[in-house]
Structure formats: C-alpha cells, structure tokens
Amino acid sequence: MLKESASSFLETLTNQQKLLVYGLVHLNRRGLEISWDFDQVLLKSEVPVLDFVDKDLGTRYSGRKIKGWNSISKWLTEDGLKPEKEALEYEDWVWTEPKIIKDALPNERLRALSLAAKRRGIKQTISTSRVHKLASTTDGQVKLHFPWLEGRVNQRRSEADGPSGENFKVAKVSEIYRRNPDVIHLDDSMTFMRKLLMACPGINVLGFPAPDERHDDLYGEMRIFFPEISIFESLIYHTID
C-alpha cells in the first residue's frame, strides 16, 4: 500500500521534481548538499513530548501531527483543559525541558540516508530553532544518534543568538544556500518554510506538512511537499549496516 502511495505521489511531480527527489535518495545529484531540520525530521522528538503530555494531563495526543510551535497549546485550549496563557506556558515548558526531549529517538530511514551521504562525502548540516538551554541536550543526541554530524549543527547556544529560533534558523539555512545553491533543505514546519522561501525563493526544499497544514502558497518547481513523511521514507533503500 505504501509503495502504491509513493508511486502515485511521484506521478504528480514534474520531471525536474522527480530528478530532485531521486538525486537525493540515490545521493547522486550534482553539487548535492543536505540541510536537515532536526525535530520531527531527523529526530522523532514529538513522541516523548506527546507521551509526557498524555501521562501528565490524561490526554490522548500521541500520534497527532505537530503543526508548529503552538499545536499542543491549541489542543489544550480547544479541549477546555487550560486557558490560553497557561496552555502556551505549558507547551513552552514541555518542548524546552531537557528531561523530556532527551528521550527522542531518530527517524531510522533518514538516519540511514544521512549515514550513506556521509560515506559518500556529501556535506550535511543540521539547523534547529531549539532554545539555547537545549544546546547540550542537542549535542548529546547528535553524538549518540548522528555522530558523523558532530560539529555540523546550527543551534542557539546563548541569549546572544537572539530570541527567535525560526529567524536564527532561516539565517543559517540561507547562509548555506548562498554558499551552495544546489543544497536541499528538508523540514516539517510550513511556518518556517514560508519564512525561508521568502528569504531564499530559489532554494530546493522537501517539506512534510501535517494533513491539514496550509502550504498551497508555497508550491514551486523545486519545492516538493510530501503528504506524509512515510512516503519519502519508503523511497530510501540505504541501511545503517
């Protein structure tokens, strides 16, 4: 069923878009460089966060697709569990608490693709909008799950890096694009994608929006949005071994 879904989705792409996807999957696109988002792409960080919320508040949010920074607070407000201000403060806390986020496991398919890229000498960078107090947690997760990417992480390490994680991340990915216009950036946040594409209209992107997350205004020749990240995963044949 998944192979059929992948085949059906690929048929909706233009020839140039297919070449972009295949060039990434086969790691043979000329000038290829990979720019990774961390949370919800390389790392399944939403799993321990939502599991904690379920245990803490008795909700059933595990398995839902995160759609930006305020997803959990919106659900809590809609379900009448917390007033808006308290819900926002709670979401900020669960996403920035090292004891919760440290348990996130890697996306094994994308981890395998990243390792294969390393073995072929393809440059890669992680860029994250995480708050600076998670810097050591992020370093530990990269060392444990993606040791070949140690020293290749753009993240805020102090308040001097600015209050906006998204703006920081846009600036860092933009720097990569200006250095290498052939880079491909992968991300799950359409809010971030919107800012990135305003800054770098020509950048190659693969996006993984939530089913009802608006992104029709982002379409373009070298901008590909998968209806499910699992469809992209199904195209990856590389293994960790």
Secondary structure as GFF3:
##gff-version 3
##sequence-region A 1 241
A	DSSP	alpha_helix	2	10	.	.	.	ID=ss1
A	DSSP	alpha_helix	15	25	.	.	.	ID=ss2
A	DSSP	beta_strand	33	37	.	.	.	ID=ss3
A	DSSP	alpha_helix	46	57	.	.	.	ID=ss4
A	DSSP	alpha_helix	71	78	.	.	.	ID=ss5
A	DSSP	alpha_helix	84	96	.	.	.	ID=ss6
A	DSSP	alpha_helix	98	101	.	.	.	ID=ss7
A	DSSP	alpha_helix	108	119	.	.	.	ID=ss8
A	DSSP	beta_strand	124	127	.	.	.	ID=ss9
A	DSSP	three_ten_helix	132	134	.	.	.	ID=ss10
A	DSSP	alpha_helix	135	145	.	.	.	ID=ss11
A	DSSP	three_ten_helix	147	149	.	.	.	ID=ss12
A	DSSP	beta_strand	153	154	.	.	.	ID=ss13
A	DSSP	three_ten_helix	159	161	.	.	.	ID=ss14
A	DSSP	alpha_helix	165	179	.	.	.	ID=ss15
A	DSSP	beta_strand	183	187	.	.	.	ID=ss16
A	DSSP	alpha_helix	190	199	.	.	.	ID=ss17
A	DSSP	beta_strand	204	207	.	.	.	ID=ss18
A	DSSP	three_ten_helix	216	218	.	.	.	ID=ss19
A	DSSP	beta_strand	223	225	.	.	.	ID=ss20
A	DSSP	alpha_helix	229	233	.	.	.	ID=ss21
###
